[in-house]
Structure formats: structure tokens, C-alpha cells
Amino acid sequence: MAGSGPRVGVLALQGDVREHLAVLGSLGADARAIRRPAELAEVDGLVIPGGESSVIDKLSRLFGMAEPLRERIAEGMPVYGTCAGLIMLADAVVDGIAGQQSLGGLDVVVRRNAFGNQNDSFETDIAIPELGEPSVHAVFIRAPVVESVGERATVLAALDDGRIVAVEQGNLMGTSFHPEVTGEHRFHERFLDRVRARR
Ligand code: GLN
């Protein structure tokens, strides 16, 4: 259901678009699927969903979306990327397919499919001080990790072993995991707060 709150988009080239639209709508946002530059121009914030980053990359170039997206990111539009969306926001990607590009914006290096075959999907609870109590129940599905964080980005969450799984930088935020499938709304709220603050 579209709300009357901030007008935000979910990049709808591939991936779990519907889940993000549902969360954003439940938080009162006017949320819509975005495929074309003209649609992107109408929103004040964007979620890039999980899915397959190499496909989202190819389709974003095919649909003429890659450059408009880079421009909006550079202008400071709030963007939240989950999983493949985090990969799209990373300045550098390790273990991409041949020729894979990201949009960039987050001063981080991200490794695709970083948990290997044995551990490619799992769930765990992560304490994230910035979000308060309770801790976040995080679902990882063939997830990336943030291998290194540059000066401009900050770590929002790490696993017990130290692997970084959520980062922020200005109006950009990325998580390796999928809050949109667990009823966890604090990341989307944080994103919407940024959209409201900018309007
Ligand atoms: N492994 C996927 C990729 O490389 C990401 C998986 C996900 O978004 N759940 O894009």
C-alpha cells in the first residue's frame, strides 16, 4: 500500500523488490518500483534489493539506469542496499563475474558470495548499538562481506568473528543481510529518516 510519506523507489530490475515495497509501505512511505530514469527522477530515496548483483549490473546498464543512478548517488540521494544492493553500492567488488561493475558510492571493498558453499545461507543475531535493543536477527543468503572499509565509510555491524556486514557513509547504507524478510524495520526506518531529513 502506498502511503503519503516520503516518495521512495525500489530498484526493480531483478531481486526481492516486493518485500522491500511491503516494508516501506508499512512504514508509511509512498514506495514504488523503479525501472527507468524518468521514474528514478520522481523519487527522493532508493532501495537496491537483494538478488544477483551481476544481473542487476547488466540490466541497469541495458536500461540506461547506471549513469542516472551514479548521478543521484553523487548528489546525496539516500540509498539503502541489501546484499546484492550492497555490492552495487561498493566502490570495489572482489569475485565479481568478468566485467561486473558496481555503481559505487560506499568507500568499501566487498567480496561476493563470501561465505562459500558450506555456509551460503544462515541466520544469526547481531547486536547493533546504533539501532538499540533488541539485537537484529539477520538472514544471510549467498551474502557478501565487506572486506575493507575506507576512510569515508563507517562500520554499522560485524559478526562475532569480526567480519563486517553493515556499513554507512553519509546517506548511503548497505547490509549483507536481508531485514526485509524478517520483519526487521529499523534499517528501512533509518533510510526513511534520511529521506525526510533531506526533503
Ligand atoms: N550472491 C548474490 C550476488 O552476488 C547476492 C545474494 C543476495 O542478494 N541474496 O549478487
Residues whose N, C-alpha, C, O or C-beta is under 5 A from the ligand:
A	BS01	LIG	G50 G51 E52 S53 S54 T82 C83 A84 R112 N113 I141 R142
